[in-house]
Amino acid sequence: MDLEFFEPAEAAALMRCSEGWLRDGAAAGRFPHACWGKGKIVFTSEHIAEIARLSEILPGSHPASAPGGGPTSTRLIGTRARNRLVS
């Protein structure tokens, strides 16, 4: 069995991303992970490979069409922008 286990900080260093991004993705159910004990998040080497595949954007594909991308919404800052959109 060649399965390795990583804590979020170790997995983040391996993937060159932030620990918070991994934790948030796991908590939201976007990333595969395991929970041990009282909710300790652990990633296996297979989980890390799957997260990389889920985050992959292939040539010719639009980033919004990526898995989990869903419909995009317009961010409005302030009441002027909201009023312009309604007008």
Backbone as a ProteinNet text record, in pm:
[ID]
protein_1_A
[PRIMARY]
MDLEFFEPAEAAALMRCSEGWLRDGAAAGRFPHACWGKGKIVFTSEHIAEIARLSEILPGSHPASAPGGGPTSTRLIGTRARNRLVS
[TERTIARY]
84.3	0	88.9	79	163.4	88.8	-11.3	-91.4	-20	-2	59.7	-46.3	-27.3	-121.5	-54.1	-129	-74.6	-170.8	-117.7	-196.8	-215.8	-314.6	-339.7	-216.7	-134.6	-15.3	83.6	99.7	190.7	137.2	6.6	-54.3	-44.5	-65.1	-56	85.7	185.6	324.4	354.7	302.7	324.2	257.1	136.3	59.9	92.2	171	205.9	81	-3.9	-123.8	-134.8	-236.6	-250.4	-323.7	-288.1	-354.4	-502.8	-533.5	-672.2	-757	-699.4	-771.8	-809.7	-716.4	-744.6	-848.4	-832.5	-927.7	-1068.1	-1076.9	-1207.1	-1272.1	-1192.8	-1245.9	-1294.4	-1222.1	-1263	-1389.4	-1393.6	-1510	-1635.2	-1618.8	-1733.4	-1775.3	-1695.9	-1729.1	-1682.2	-1595.3	-1543.3	-1424.1	-1351.8	-1231.1	-1246.2	-1196.9	-1198.3	-1098.6	-1134.8	-1048.4	-1099.6	-1024.4	-1066.6	-1068.5	-1153.7	-1159.3	-1129.5	-1034.7	-998.7	-1028	-1058.9	-1080	-1193.5	-1164.1	-1266	-1265	-1269.1	-1278.5	-1146.3	-1037.2	-906.6	-904.6	-879.1	-876	-741.8	-747.8	-628.2	-648.4	-543.3	-546.6	-454.7	-498.5	-412.1	-347.8	-249.8	-187.5	-290.3	-387.6	-494.5	-584.2	-614.1	-694.6	-625.4	-494.8	-419.5	-421.1	-405.1	-411	-549.5	-654.6	-791.6	-818.5	-769.1	-784.7	-716.5	-599.1	-528.9	-612.1	-674	-758.8	-882.2	-943.5	-1062.4	-1031.3	-910	-871.6	-813.7	-799.4	-737.5	-830.6	-774.4	-847.3	-780	-853.7	-799.1	-802.3	-711.9	-711.3	-845.7	-892.9	-1018.5	-1140.8	-1122.6	-1237.6	-1239.9	-1357.9	-1374.6	-1365.8	-1295.9	-1283	-1417.4	-1522.2	-1653.1	-1715.4	-1669.3	-1726.6	-1651.7	-1552.3	-1477.1	-1567.3	-1539.9	-1623.5	-1633	-1753.9	-1774.3	-1775.3	-1753.5	-1752.9	-1890.2	-1989.6	-2126.7	-2144.7	-2264	-2289.2	-2214.9	-2166.9	-2095.9	-2194.1	-2166	-2251.5	-2167.9	-2234.8	-2167.4	-2155.8	-2035.8	-2016	-2040.9	-2122.1	-2152	-2096.2	-2027.2	-1971.4	-2036.9	-2110.8	-2175.1	-2310.9	-2384.5	-2520.3	-2521.4	-2421.3	-2418.6	-2414.4	-2331.6	-2321.6	-2453.8	-2517.6	-2646.5	-2751.2	-2752	-2847.6	-2822.9	-2696.9	-2664.8	-2711.7	-2700.8	-2743.1	-2894.7	-2968.7	-3114.6	-3163.3	-3096.6	-3139.6	-3129.7
-117.8	0	124.3	204.8	323.4	452.2	444.6	560.8	640.9	771.2	859.4	952.3	997.9	1087.4	1220.8	1329.9	1464.5	1550.2	1628.2	1729.8	1844.8	1932.2	2040.6	2126.5	2157.3	2238.9	2165.6	2035.5	1956.4	1945.3	1921.9	1911.1	2043.8	2154.5	2286.5	2314	2277	2296	2211.4	2090.4	2001.2	2055.2	2110.3	2160.1	2305.7	2370.8	2511.8	2600.3	2580.2	2661.4	2695.9	2770.3	2806.1	2696.7	2685.6	2588.8	2623.1	2752.2	2796	2755.3	2761.9	2723.3	2575.8	2492.8	2349.7	2323.6	2387.8	2368.4	2414.1	2530.4	2582	2489.2	2439.2	2347.2	2216.8	2167.7	2044.2	2067.5	2179.1	2209.1	2231.7	2288.5	2314.8	2191.2	2084.7	1962.1	1961.3	2056.9	2061.7	1968.4	1939.5	1858	1730.2	1618.1	1494	1503.4	1443.6	1444.3	1339.6	1318.3	1228.6	1309.3	1269.8	1332	1225	1253.5	1160.1	1223.4	1139.8	1187.4	1287.2	1402.5	1506	1606.2	1556.2	1643.6	1688.9	1621.4	1658.2	1622.7	1722.3	1701.9	1642.2	1537	1469.8	1443.6	1465.4	1437.5	1320.1	1230.9	1122.4	1164.9	1087.9	1117.6	1108.9	1018.4	1008.6	1131.6	1182.3	1303.9	1420.6	1433.9	1544.9	1536.4	1416	1398.7	1434.7	1398	1429.4	1579.4	1646.8	1792.2	1860.4	1812.2	1868.2	1850.1	1733.1	1709.7	1799.5	1816.4	1900.8	2047.2	2090.5	2229.9	2258.3	2156.2	2170.1	2242.5	2334.7	2402.3	2363.3	2294.3	2244.1	2351.8	2345.5	2443.3	2444.8	2564.9	2578.6	2579	2551.3	2554.5	2688.8	2735.3	2862	2834.5	2917.2	2892.2	2876.8	2945.6	2935	2798	2725.9	2594.9	2483.1	2520.5	2420.7	2358.5	2232.6	2168.2	2252.5	2270.5	2349.6	2498.2	2538.7	2680.3	2742	2673.1	2720.4	2853.1	2907.7	3035.7	3147.3	3242.1	3354	3466.8	3549.7	3663.2	3789.3	3900.6	4028.3	4084.8	4125.9	4187.3	4336	4388.7	4530.9	4591.6	4703	4771.4	4908.7	4933.2	5062.5	5072.7	5177.3	5193.6	5245.2	5319.9	5371.1	5257.3	5159.2	5045.3	4970.7	4953.5	4884.3	4964.6	5096.8	5181.1	5176.3	5174.5	5166.1	5034.9	4927.5	4797	4792.2	4852.1	4852.5	4941.1	5052	5147.4	5091.3
0	0	0	-104.1	-118.2	-85.6	-2.4	32.8	141.1	115.9	214.4	270.5	393.4	459.1	487.1	465.2	481.4	562	653.4	721.3	622.9	644.6	549.4	517.5	616.7	591.4	500.7	521.7	438	295.3	282.9	150.3	76.2	147.2	85	35.5	112.9	70.3	-52.8	-55.3	-168.8	-294.7	-279.1	-393.6	-427.7	-343.5	-361.6	-365.1	-266	-249.4	-101.2	-65.4	75.9	152.7	277.3	364.4	377.8	384.1	396.1	277	156.7	35.3	41.8	86.9	100.2	209	324	433.5	393.5	328.6	285.7	184.5	89.9	-10.6	50.5	148.7	215.9	298.3	370.7	454.8	371.2	250.7	163	83.7	93	20.5	-123.9	-161.2	-298.4	-317.7	-210.7	-220	-138.9	-193	-115.2	-0.2	110.8	228.9	326.7	431.9	539.6	668.6	759.6	892.5	995.9	1081.7	1187.1	1321.7	1416.3	1552.7	1560.8	1614.6	1634.3	1519.5	1395.9	1279.5	1221.3	1254.6	1199.1	1050.9	965.8	821.3	781.7	700.8	650.6	501.8	423.7	280.6	250.8	163.7	117.7	-13.5	-58.3	-187.2	-299.6	-287.1	-387.6	-384.3	-265.6	-254.2	-323.4	-301.4	-360	-512.2	-565.9	-711.6	-764.3	-693.2	-735.7	-728.4	-625.7	-614.8	-732.3	-770.8	-886.6	-1013	-1029.1	-1147	-1144.6	-1028	-1016.7	-1046	-1015.9	-1033.7	-1171.7	-1251.6	-1383.1	-1480.2	-1558.3	-1665	-1795.5	-1879.9	-2005.3	-2113.1	-2211.4	-2319.8	-2392.1	-2423.2	-2495.2	-2406.3	-2278.3	-2188.1	-2116.8	-2087.7	-2017.7	-1868.5	-1790	-1646.7	-1575.4	-1621.2	-1555.6	-1578.5	-1683.5	-1711.4	-1639.4	-1560.2	-1484.5	-1379	-1339.3	-1238	-1111.8	-1064.3	-944	-970.1	-1097	-1130.8	-1118	-1174.2	-1166	-1235.8	-1229.1	-1293.5	-1222.1	-1299.8	-1240.5	-1215.6	-1118.2	-1088	-1093.3	-1116.1	-1122.7	-982.5	-946.3	-815.3	-827.5	-740.3	-738.6	-611.3	-627.7	-512.5	-505.1	-400.5	-380.6	-447.8	-410.2	-462.4	-604.7	-646.8	-784.4	-884.7	-860.2	-951.5	-956.7	-843.9	-839.7	-917.4	-900.2	-972	-1122	-1164.9	-1307.5	-1367.2	-1291.3	-1340.3	-1357.3	-1265.5	-1271.1	-1384.8	-1411	-1515.2	-1653.4
[MASK]
+++++++++++++++++++++++++++++++++++++++++++++++++++++++++++++++++++++++++++++++++++++++

